[in-house]
């Protein structure tokens, strides 16, 4: 599996987990109804999910992550 595929899967998994968590919390703990529930979950999931990216460097392809809760860009070594 290439690093680009891993980055895409990590982005999808992190977003999906946050989306369903926020959707569940919005249904049970807010008075939102209709399309506002998934819209809220989408916006919050998009903002809070870490972003993964594969970059080709002189040493080969590397996977990097950026997240609002961490300072700077971190290299992922898997």
C-alpha positions as CSV (number, residue, x, y, z in Angstrom):
1,X,0.0,0.0,0.0
2,X,1.4,3.3,-1.0
3,X,1.8,6.3,1.3
4,X,-0.8,8.3,-0.7
5,X,-3.3,5.5,-0.1
6,X,-2.5,5.4,3.6
7,X,-3.0,9.2,3.8
8,X,-6.4,8.9,2.1
9,X,-7.5,6.1,4.4
10,X,-6.3,7.9,7.5
11,X,-8.1,11.1,6.5
12,X,-11.3,9.1,5.8
13,X,-11.2,7.1,9.1
14,X,-10.5,10.1,11.3
15,X,-13.2,12.1,9.7
16,X,-15.7,9.3,9.9
17,X,-15.0,8.6,13.6
18,X,-15.4,12.3,14.4
19,X,-18.5,12.7,12.2
20,X,-20.4,9.8,13.8
21,X,-19.3,10.8,17.3
22,X,-20.5,14.4,16.8
23,X,-23.7,13.2,15.1
24,X,-24.5,11.0,18.0
25,X,-23.8,13.7,20.6
26,X,-25.8,16.2,18.6
27,X,-28.8,13.9,18.4
28,X,-28.8,13.1,22.1
29,X,-27.6,16.4,23.7
30,X,-28.9,19.2,21.5
31,X,-32.3,20.3,20.1
32,X,-31.1,20.2,16.5
33,X,-33.5,18.6,14.0
34,X,-33.5,17.7,10.3
35,X,-30.5,18.4,8.1
36,X,-28.8,20.5,10.9
37,X,-27.6,17.4,12.7
38,X,-25.5,16.0,9.8
39,X,-24.5,19.5,8.7
40,X,-23.2,20.3,12.2
41,X,-21.4,16.9,12.4
42,X,-19.8,17.5,8.9
43,X,-18.5,21.0,9.8
44,X,-17.1,19.9,13.2
45,X,-15.6,16.7,11.8
46,X,-13.9,18.7,9.0
47,X,-12.4,21.2,11.4
48,X,-11.3,18.7,14.1
49,X,-10.0,15.8,12.0
50,X,-6.3,15.6,11.5
51,X,-5.0,16.1,8.0
52,X,-2.6,13.5,6.5
53,X,-0.5,14.0,3.4
54,X,2.1,12.0,1.5
55,X,5.1,14.0,0.3
56,X,7.9,12.9,-2.0
57,X,11.2,14.0,-0.5
58,X,14.9,13.3,-1.4
59,X,14.8,10.3,1.0
60,X,11.6,8.8,-0.5
61,X,8.0,9.2,0.1
62,X,7.0,10.3,3.7
63,X,3.7,10.7,5.5
64,X,3.0,13.9,7.4
65,X,0.1,14.9,9.7
66,X,-1.2,18.3,10.7
67,X,-3.7,18.8,13.5
68,X,-5.1,21.9,15.2
69,X,-4.3,20.4,18.6
70,X,-0.6,19.8,17.8
71,X,1.9,22.5,16.9
72,X,3.5,22.2,13.5
73,X,3.6,19.3,11.1
74,X,4.6,15.9,12.4
75,X,6.1,13.0,10.4
76,X,4.3,9.7,10.7
77,X,6.7,6.7,10.8
78,X,4.7,3.5,10.1
